[in-house]
Amino acid sequence: MIFSRRTNFAIHSNSQYPVRVVSIDGSMQFSMPVQLAPGERELVLEAMLSRSAFGTKQKNVRLKIAPCTRYFLLAQRDSPMQADWQLTVASTEVVSACDPAEELQKAGASERSAETARLF
C-alpha cells in the first residue's frame, strides 16, 4: 500500500509535501491509498503544490514493492518556491494480518495473466 498522509504522520519541514499517485504501470489511479502487488512497479507521482510554487512536476519512479509493506511517500523540495522535487520514502511498516508468501503467489498469478492479455 502507498500512502502520502496518515493520522499521526508528521511532515517535519516546510520542504516536505504529500505525494499523489497519478498512475501505476500505465493505469490511471483516482483513489488513495493505493494497493499494489509486490514486485517492481512504474509509478507516476505528483507532489502537492506549495503556497508559493507556480506548478509541480510529475515524476516517473520505479519502486520495488515488498509484500505486506505499507509505504509512506513524501516529496522533498529544496525550496517551497520550486516545482521540482525528490521522492522520499518517509517510512514503511509491516501489514500485520498479511502473509508474504501468499502475496507473492498472487502477484505472480496476476503478472502471468497480464502477460497473456498482452499477447492477444
CNS distance restraints for C-alpha pairs under 8 A (distance, minus, plus):
assign (resid   1 and name CA) (resid  33 and name CA) 6.40 0.50 0.50
assign (resid   1 and name CA) (resid  34 and name CA) 5.38 0.50 0.50
assign (resid   1 and name CA) (resid  35 and name CA) 4.34 0.50 0.50
assign (resid   1 and name CA) (resid  36 and name CA) 5.88 0.50 0.50
assign (resid   1 and name CA) (resid  69 and name CA) 6.66 0.50 0.50
assign (resid   1 and name CA) (resid  70 and name CA) 4.70 0.50 0.50
assign (resid   1 and name CA) (resid  71 and name CA) 6.07 0.50 0.50
assign (resid   2 and name CA) (resid  32 and name CA) 7.69 0.50 0.50
assign (resid   2 and name CA) (resid  33 and name CA) 5.63 0.50 0.50
assign (resid   2 and name CA) (resid  34 and name CA) 5.23 0.50 0.50
assign (resid   2 and name CA) (resid  35 and name CA) 6.57 0.50 0.50
assign (resid   2 and name CA) (resid  36 and name CA) 7.82 0.50 0.50
assign (resid   2 and name CA) (resid  70 and name CA) 5.96 0.50 0.50
assign (resid   2 and name CA) (resid  71 and name CA) 4.82 0.50 0.50
assign (resid   2 and name CA) (resid  72 and name CA) 5.99 0.50 0.50
assign (resid   2 and name CA) (resid  73 and name CA) 7.15 0.50 0.50
assign (resid   3 and name CA) (resid  32 and name CA) 6.73 0.50 0.50
assign (resid   3 and name CA) (resid  33 and name CA) 5.17 0.50 0.50
assign (resid   3 and name CA) (resid  34 and name CA) 7.04 0.50 0.50
assign (resid   3 and name CA) (resid  70 and name CA) 7.53 0.50 0.50
assign (resid   3 and name CA) (resid  71 and name CA) 6.12 0.50 0.50
assign (resid   3 and name CA) (resid  72 and name CA) 4.85 0.50 0.50
assign (resid   3 and name CA) (resid  73 and name CA) 6.28 0.50 0.50
assign (resid   4 and name CA) (resid  18 and name CA) 5.11 0.50 0.50
assign (resid   4 and name CA) (resid  19 and name CA) 5.33 0.50 0.50
assign (resid   4 and name CA) (resid  20 and name CA) 6.89 0.50 0.50
assign (resid   4 and name CA) (resid  33 and name CA) 7.92 0.50 0.50
assign (resid   4 and name CA) (resid  72 and name CA) 5.39 0.50 0.50
assign (resid   4 and name CA) (resid  73 and name CA) 5.01 0.50 0.50
assign (resid   4 and name CA) (resid  74 and name CA) 6.17 0.50 0.50
assign (resid   5 and name CA) (resid   9 and name CA) 6.57 0.50 0.50
assign (resid   5 and name CA) (resid  18 and name CA) 6.53 0.50 0.50
assign (resid   5 and name CA) (resid  72 and name CA) 7.06 0.50 0.50
assign (resid   5 and name CA) (resid  73 and name CA) 7.98 0.50 0.50
assign (resid  11 and name CA) (resid  16 and name CA) 6.16 0.50 0.50
assign (resid  11 and name CA) (resid  17 and name CA) 7.28 0.50 0.50
assign (resid  12 and name CA) (resid  16 and name CA) 7.01 0.50 0.50
assign (resid  14 and name CA) (resid  80 and name CA) 6.87 0.50 0.50
assign (resid  15 and name CA) (resid  75 and name CA) 7.98 0.50 0.50
assign (resid  15 and name CA) (resid  76 and name CA) 5.61 0.50 0.50
assign (resid  15 and name CA) (resid  77 and name CA) 4.95 0.50 0.50
assign (resid  15 and name CA) (resid  78 and name CA) 6.36 0.50 0.50
assign (resid  15 and name CA) (resid  79 and name CA) 6.14 0.50 0.50
assign (resid  15 and name CA) (resid  80 and name CA) 5.78 0.50 0.50
assign (resid  16 and name CA) (resid  74 and name CA) 6.25 0.50 0.50
assign (resid  16 and name CA) (resid  75 and name CA) 5.50 0.50 0.50
assign (resid  16 and name CA) (resid  76 and name CA) 4.70 0.50 0.50
assign (resid  16 and name CA) (resid  77 and name CA) 6.41 0.50 0.50
assign (resid  17 and name CA) (resid  47 and name CA) 6.36 0.50 0.50
assign (resid  17 and name CA) (resid  48 and name CA) 5.86 0.50 0.50
assign (resid  17 and name CA) (resid  49 and name CA) 7.71 0.50 0.50
assign (resid  17 and name CA) (resid  50 and name CA) 7.55 0.50 0.50
assign (resid  17 and name CA) (resid  74 and name CA) 5.63 0.50 0.50
assign (resid  17 and name CA) (resid  75 and name CA) 5.02 0.50 0.50
assign (resid  17 and name CA) (resid  76 and name CA) 6.59 0.50 0.50
assign (resid  18 and name CA) (resid  47 and name CA) 6.03 0.50 0.50
assign (resid  18 and name CA) (resid  48 and name CA) 5.59 0.50 0.50
assign (resid  18 and name CA) (resid  73 and name CA) 7.10 0.50 0.50
assign (resid  18 and name CA) (resid  74 and name CA) 5.08 0.50 0.50
assign (resid  18 and name CA) (resid  75 and name CA) 6.15 0.50 0.50
assign (resid  19 and name CA) (resid  45 and name CA) 6.45 0.50 0.50
assign (resid  19 and name CA) (resid  46 and name CA) 5.61 0.50 0.50
assign (resid  19 and name CA) (resid  47 and name CA) 4.49 0.50 0.50
assign (resid  19 and name CA) (resid  48 and name CA) 5.98 0.50 0.50
assign (resid  19 and name CA) (resid  73 and name CA) 6.32 0.50 0.50
assign (resid  19 and name CA) (resid  74 and name CA) 5.50 0.50 0.50
assign (resid  19 and name CA) (resid  75 and name CA) 5.99 0.50 0.50
assign (resid  20 and name CA) (resid  45 and name CA) 5.65 0.50 0.50
assign (resid  20 and name CA) (resid  46 and name CA) 5.16 0.50 0.50
assign (resid  20 and name CA) (resid  47 and name CA) 6.20 0.50 0.50
assign (resid  20 and name CA) (resid  48 and name CA) 7.14 0.50 0.50
assign (resid  21 and name CA) (resid  29 and name CA) 6.46 0.50 0.50
assign (resid  21 and name CA) (resid  32 and name CA) 7.82 0.50 0.50
assign (resid  21 and name CA) (resid  34 and name CA) 7.80 0.50 0.50
assign (resid  21 and name CA) (resid  43 and name CA) 7.07 0.50 0.50
assign (resid  21 and name CA) (resid  44 and name CA) 6.21 0.50 0.50
assign (resid  21 and name CA) (resid  45 and name CA) 4.72 0.50 0.50
assign (resid  21 and name CA) (resid  46 and name CA) 6.55 0.50 0.50
assign (resid  22 and name CA) (resid  28 and name CA) 5.86 0.50 0.50
assign (resid  22 and name CA) (resid  29 and name CA) 5.43 0.50 0.50
assign (resid  22 and name CA) (resid  30 and name CA) 7.36 0.50 0.50
assign (resid  22 and name CA) (resid  43 and name CA) 7.46 0.50 0.50
assign (resid  22 and name CA) (resid  44 and name CA) 5.30 0.50 0.50
assign (resid  22 and name CA) (resid  45 and name CA) 5.42 0.50 0.50
assign (resid  22 and name CA) (resid  46 and name CA) 6.74 0.50 0.50
assign (resid  23 and name CA) (resid  27 and name CA) 5.13 0.50 0.50
assign (resid  23 and name CA) (resid  28 and name CA) 4.18 0.50 0.50
assign (resid  23 and name CA) (resid  29 and name CA) 5.12 0.50 0.50
assign (resid  23 and name CA) (resid  43 and name CA) 5.70 0.50 0.50
assign (resid  23 and name CA) (resid  44 and name CA) 5.09 0.50 0.50
assign (resid  23 and name CA) (resid  45 and name CA) 7.25 0.50 0.50
assign (resid  24 and name CA) (resid  28 and name CA) 6.57 0.50 0.50
assign (resid  24 and name CA) (resid  29 and name CA) 7.04 0.50 0.50
assign (resid  24 and name CA) (resid  41 and name CA) 6.82 0.50 0.50
assign (resid  24 and name CA) (resid  42 and name CA) 5.77 0.50 0.50
assign (resid  24 and name CA) (resid  43 and name CA) 4.63 0.50 0.50
assign (resid  24 and name CA) (resid  44 and name CA) 6.56 0.50 0.50
assign (resid  25 and name CA) (resid  41 and name CA) 6.10 0.50 0.50
assign (resid  25 and name CA) (resid  42 and name CA) 4.88 0.50 0.50
assign (resid  25 and name CA) (resid  43 and name CA) 6.24 0.50 0.50
assign (resid  26 and name CA) (resid  42 and name CA) 7.58 0.50 0.50
assign (resid  26 and name CA) (resid  43 and name CA) 7.85 0.50 0.50
assign (resid  29 and name CA) (resid  34 and name CA) 7.87 0.50 0.50
assign (resid  36 and name CA) (resid  65 and name CA) 7.51 0.50 0.50
assign (resid  37 and name CA) (resid  65 and name CA) 7.36 0.50 0.50
assign (resid  37 and name CA) (resid  67 and name CA) 7.23 0.50 0.50
assign (resid  37 and name CA) (resid 103 and name CA) 7.10 0.50 0.50
assign (resid  37 and name CA) (resid 104 and name CA) 7.69 0.50 0.50
assign (resid  37 and name CA) (resid 106 and name CA) 7.69 0.50 0.50
assign (resid  37 and name CA) (resid 107 and name CA) 5.28 0.50 0.50
assign (resid  38 and name CA) (resid  64 and name CA) 7.41 0.50 0.50
assign (resid  38 and name CA) (resid  65 and name CA) 4.84 0.50 0.50
assign (resid  38 and name CA) (resid  66 and name CA) 5.17 0.50 0.50
assign (resid  38 and name CA) (resid  67 and name CA) 4.95 0.50 0.50
assign (resid  38 and name CA) (resid 103 and name CA) 7.04 0.50 0.50
assign (resid  38 and name CA) (resid 104 and name CA) 6.31 0.50 0.50
assign (resid  38 and name CA) (resid 107 and name CA) 6.12 0.50 0.50
assign (resid  39 and name CA) (resid  64 and name CA) 5.39 0.50 0.50
assign (resid  39 and name CA) (resid  65 and name CA) 5.08 0.50 0.50
assign (resid  39 and name CA) (resid  66 and name CA) 6.57 0.50 0.50
assign (resid  39 and name CA) (resid  67 and name CA) 7.98 0.50 0.50
assign (resid  39 and name CA) (resid 107 and name CA) 7.62 0.50 0.50
assign (resid  40 and name CA) (resid  62 and name CA) 6.68 0.50 0.50
assign (resid  40 and name CA) (resid  63 and name CA) 5.60 0.50 0.50
assign (resid  40 and name CA) (resid  64 and name CA) 4.16 0.50 0.50
assign (resid  40 and name CA) (resid  65 and name CA) 5.99 0.50 0.50
assign (resid  41 and name CA) (resid  62 and name CA) 5.57 0.50 0.50
assign (resid  41 and name CA) (resid  63 and name CA) 5.41 0.50 0.50
assign (resid  41 and name CA) (resid  64 and name CA) 6.25 0.50 0.50
assign (resid  41 and name CA) (resid  65 and name CA) 7.07 0.50 0.50
assign (resid  42 and name CA) (resid  60 and name CA) 6.91 0.50 0.50
assign (resid  42 and name CA) (resid  61 and name CA) 5.82 0.50 0.50
assign (resid  42 and name CA) (resid  62 and name CA) 4.59 0.50 0.50
assign (resid  42 and name CA) (resid  63 and name CA) 6.63 0.50 0.50
assign (resid  43 and name CA) (resid  59 and name CA) 7.99 0.50 0.50
assign (resid  43 and name CA) (resid  60 and name CA) 5.70 0.50 0.50
assign (resid  43 and name CA) (resid  61 and name CA) 5.17 0.50 0.50
assign (resid  43 and name CA) (resid  62 and name CA) 6.14 0.50 0.50
assign (resid  43 and name CA) (resid  63 and name CA) 7.43 0.50 0.50
assign (resid  44 and name CA) (resid  58 and name CA) 6.46 0.50 0.50
assign (resid  44 and name CA) (resid  59 and name CA) 5.48 0.50 0.50
assign (resid  44 and name CA) (resid  60 and name CA) 4.56 0.50 0.50
assign (resid  44 and name CA) (resid  61 and name CA) 6.26 0.50 0.50
assign (resid  45 and name CA) (resid  58 and name CA) 5.50 0.50 0.50
assign (resid  45 and name CA) (resid  59 and name CA) 5.28 0.50 0.50
assign (resid  45 and name CA) (resid  60 and name CA) 6.55 0.50 0.50
assign (resid  45 and name CA) (resid  61 and name CA) 7.41 0.50 0.50
assign (resid  46 and name CA) (resid  56 and name CA) 7.03 0.50 0.50
assign (resid  46 and name CA) (resid  57 and name CA) 6.32 0.50 0.50
assign (resid  46 and name CA) (resid  58 and name CA) 4.58 0.50 0.50
assign (resid  46 and name CA) (resid  59 and name CA) 6.46 0.50 0.50
assign (resid  47 and name CA) (resid  56 and name CA) 6.41 0.50 0.50
assign (resid  47 and name CA) (resid  57 and name CA) 7.24 0.50 0.50
assign (resid  47 and name CA) (resid  58 and name CA) 7.30 0.50 0.50
assign (resid  47 and name CA) (resid  74 and name CA) 7.78 0.50 0.50
assign (resid  47 and name CA) (resid  75 and name CA) 5.73 0.50 0.50
assign (resid  47 and name CA) (resid  85 and name CA) 7.47 0.50 0.50
assign (resid  48 and name CA) (resid  56 and name CA) 7.38 0.50 0.50
assign (resid  49 and name CA) (resid  53 and name CA) 6.27 0.50 0.50
assign (resid  49 and name CA) (resid  54 and name CA) 7.91 0.50 0.50
assign (resid  49 and name CA) (resid  55 and name CA) 6.54 0.50 0.50
assign (resid  49 and name CA) (resid  56 and name CA) 6.24 0.50 0.50
assign (resid  49 and name CA) (resid  83 and name CA) 7.87 0.50 0.50
assign (resid  50 and name CA) (resid  80 and name CA) 5.91 0.50 0.50
assign (resid  50 and name CA) (resid  81 and name CA) 7.23 0.50 0.50
assign (resid  51 and name CA) (resid  80 and name CA) 7.59 0.50 0.50
assign (resid  52 and name CA) (resid  80 and name CA) 6.23 0.50 0.50
assign (resid  52 and name CA) (resid  81 and name CA) 5.07 0.50 0.50
assign (resid  53 and name CA) (resid  80 and name CA) 6.15 0.50 0.50
assign (resid  53 and name CA) (resid  81 and name CA) 4.21 0.50 0.50
assign (resid  53 and name CA) (resid  82 and name CA) 5.63 0.50 0.50
assign (resid  53 and name CA) (resid  83 and name CA) 5.88 0.50 0.50
assign (resid  54 and name CA) (resid  81 and name CA) 7.21 0.50 0.50
assign (resid  54 and name CA) (resid  82 and name CA) 7.69 0.50 0.50
assign (resid  54 and name CA) (resid  83 and name CA) 6.75 0.50 0.50
assign (resid  55 and name CA) (resid  83 and name CA) 5.38 0.50 0.50
assign (resid  56 and name CA) (resid  82 and name CA) 7.93 0.50 0.50
assign (resid  56 and name CA) (resid  83 and name CA) 4.33 0.50 0.50
assign (resid  56 and name CA) (resid  84 and name CA) 6.46 0.50 0.50
assign (resid  57 and name CA) (resid  83 and name CA) 6.00 0.50 0.50
assign (resid  57 and name CA) (resid  84 and name CA) 5.92 0.50 0.50
assign (resid  57 and name CA) (resid  85 and name CA) 7.64 0.50 0.50
assign (resid  65 and name CA) (resid  69 and name CA) 7.60 0.50 0.50
assign (resid  67 and name CA) (resid 100 and name CA) 5.21 0.50 0.50
assign (resid  67 and name CA) (resid 103 and name CA) 5.99 0.50 0.50
assign (resid  67 and name CA) (resid 104 and name CA) 6.59 0.50 0.50
assign (resid  68 and name CA) (resid  94 and name CA) 5.85 0.50 0.50
assign (resid  68 and name CA) (resid  95 and name CA) 5.11 0.50 0.50
assign (resid  68 and name CA) (resid  96 and name CA) 7.69 0.50 0.50
assign (resid  68 and name CA) (resid  98 and name CA) 5.62 0.50 0.50
assign (resid  68 and name CA) (resid  99 and name CA) 6.93 0.50 0.50
assign (resid  68 and name CA) (resid 100 and name CA) 5.79 0.50 0.50
assign (resid  68 and name CA) (resid 103 and name CA) 7.27 0.50 0.50
assign (resid  69 and name CA) (resid  92 and name CA) 6.57 0.50 0.50
assign (resid  69 and name CA) (resid  93 and name CA) 5.69 0.50 0.50
assign (resid  69 and name CA) (resid  94 and name CA) 4.65 0.50 0.50
assign (resid  69 and name CA) (resid  95 and name CA) 5.63 0.50 0.50
assign (resid  70 and name CA) (resid  92 and name CA) 5.42 0.50 0.50
assign (resid  70 and name CA) (resid  93 and name CA) 5.18 0.50 0.50
assign (resid  70 and name CA) (resid  94 and name CA) 6.19 0.50 0.50
assign (resid  70 and name CA) (resid  95 and name CA) 6.52 0.50 0.50
assign (resid  71 and name CA) (resid  89 and name CA) 6.84 0.50 0.50
assign (resid  71 and name CA) (resid  90 and name CA) 7.79 0.50 0.50
assign (resid  71 and name CA) (resid  91 and name CA) 6.18 0.50 0.50
assign (resid  71 and name CA) (resid  92 and name CA) 4.60 0.50 0.50
assign (resid  71 and name CA) (resid  93 and name CA) 6.82 0.50 0.50
assign (resid  72 and name CA) (resid  89 and name CA) 5.91 0.50 0.50
assign (resid  72 and name CA) (resid  90 and name CA) 5.50 0.50 0.50
assign (resid  72 and name CA) (resid  91 and name CA) 5.32 0.50 0.50
assign (resid  72 and name CA) (resid  92 and name CA) 6.12 0.50 0.50
assign (resid  73 and name CA) (resid  87 and name CA) 7.04 0.50 0.50
assign (resid  73 and name CA) (resid  88 and name CA) 5.80 0.50 0.50
assign (resid  73 and name CA) (resid  89 and name CA) 4.70 0.50 0.50
assign (resid  73 and name CA) (resid  90 and name CA) 5.55 0.50 0.50
assign (resid  73 and name CA) (resid  91 and name CA) 7.42 0.50 0.50
assign (resid  74 and name CA) (resid  87 and name CA) 6.04 0.50 0.50
assign (resid  74 and name CA) (resid  88 and name CA) 5.12 0.50 0.50
assign (resid  74 and name CA) (resid  89 and name CA) 6.36 0.50 0.50
assign (resid  74 and name CA) (resid  90 and name CA) 6.22 0.50 0.50
assign (resid  75 and name CA) (resid  85 and name CA) 5.83 0.50 0.50
assign (resid  75 and name CA) (resid  86 and name CA) 5.61 0.50 0.50
assign (resid  75 and name CA) (resid  87 and name CA) 4.89 0.50 0.50
assign (resid  75 and name CA) (resid  88 and name CA) 5.92 0.50 0.50
assign (resid  76 and name CA) (resid  85 and name CA) 5.36 0.50 0.50
assign (resid  76 and name CA) (resid  86 and name CA) 5.13 0.50 0.50
assign (resid  76 and name CA) (resid  87 and name CA) 6.23 0.50 0.50
assign (resid  76 and name CA) (resid  88 and name CA) 6.49 0.50 0.50
assign (resid  77 and name CA) (resid  82 and name CA) 6.74 0.50 0.50
assign (resid  77 and name CA) (resid  83 and name CA) 7.85 0.50 0.50
assign (resid  77 and name CA) (resid  84 and name CA) 6.66 0.50 0.50
assign (resid  77 and name CA) (resid  85 and name CA) 4.63 0.50 0.50
assign (resid  77 and name CA) (resid  86 and name CA) 6.56 0.50 0.50
assign (resid  78 and name CA) (resid  82 and name CA) 7.21 0.50 0.50
assign (resid  78 and name CA) (resid  85 and name CA) 7.37 0.50 0.50
assign (resid  98 and name CA) (resid 103 and name CA) 7.79 0.50 0.50
assign (resid  99 and name CA) (resid 103 and name CA) 6.32 0.50 0.50
assign (resid 100 and name CA) (resid 104 and name CA) 6.17 0.50 0.50
assign (resid 101 and name CA) (resid 105 and name CA) 6.20 0.50 0.50
assign (resid 102 and name CA) (resid 106 and name CA) 6.20 0.50 0.50
assign (resid 103 and name CA) (resid 107 and name CA) 6.09 0.50 0.50
assign (resid 104 and name CA) (resid 108 and name CA) 6.19 0.50 0.50
assign (resid 105 and name CA) (resid 109 and name CA) 6.36 0.50 0.50
assign (resid 106 and name CA) (resid 110 and name CA) 6.22 0.50 0.50
assign (resid 107 and name CA) (resid 111 and name CA) 6.15 0.50 0.50
assign (resid 108 and name CA) (resid 112 and name CA) 6.24 0.50 0.50
assign (resid 109 and name CA) (resid 113 and name CA) 6.35 0.50 0.50
assign (resid 110 and name CA) (resid 114 and name CA) 6.14 0.50 0.50
assign (resid 111 and name CA) (resid 115 and name CA) 6.18 0.50 0.50
assign (resid 112 and name CA) (resid 116 and name CA) 6.29 0.50 0.50
assign (resid 113 and name CA) (resid 117 and name CA) 6.17 0.50 0.50
assign (resid 114 and name CA) (resid 118 and name CA) 6.35 0.50 0.50
assign (resid 115 and name CA) (resid 119 and name CA) 6.56 0.50 0.50
assign (resid 116 and name CA) (resid 120 and name CA) 6.97 0.50 0.50
